[in-house]
Amino acid sequence: MRAAKNLAHAQKPAHAQKPAHAQKPAHAQKPAHAQKPAQAENPAHAGIKPLSGSSRPKAGGY
């Protein structure tokens, strides 16, 4: 009888429903966060960095 009980336990359908959790649409919206326009301004900041870097060799005061 114990063996039969164990088998039934392994057939727990609740486990089969877990994969459905991975389909949470809320997670699909997370990528949109990565598109934050504020990050688009960061590249502009990085663009200024190279400018100051090029001014270094321009100085030629080495």
ZIZI-V230386 format. One record per residue. N is the residue number from 0. RES is the residue in one letter. OMEGA is omega in whole degrees, -180 to 180 (999 if undefined). Layout:
N:RES:OMEGA + N:RES:OMEGA
//
This chain:
0:M:-179 + 1:R:-179 + 2:A:-179 + 3:A:-180 + 4:K:180 + 5:N:-180 + 6:L:-179 + 7:A:-179 + 8:H:-179 + 9:A:-179 + 10:Q:-178 + 11:K:179 + 12:P:-179 + 13:A:-180 + 14:H:-179 + 15:A:-179 + 16:Q:-179 + 17:K:179 + 18:P:-179 + 19:A:-179 + 20:H:-179 + 21:A:-179 + 22:Q:-179 + 23:K:180 + 24:P:-179 + 25:A:-180 + 26:H:-179 + 27:A:-179 + 28:Q:-179 + 29:K:179 + 30:P:-180 + 31:A:180 + 32:H:-179 + 33:A:-179 + 34:Q:-179 + 35:K:179 + 36:P:180 + 37:A:-180 + 38:Q:-179 + 39:A:179 + 40:E:-180 + 41:N:179 + 42:P:-180 + 43:A:179 + 44:H:-179 + 45:A:-180 + 46:G:-180 + 47:I:-179 + 48:K:-180 + 49:P:-180 + 50:L:-179 + 51:S:-180 + 52:G:-179 + 53:S:-180 + 54:S:-180 + 55:R:-179 + 56:P:180 + 57:K:-178 + 58:A:178 + 59:G:180 + 60:G:-177 + 61:Y:999
//
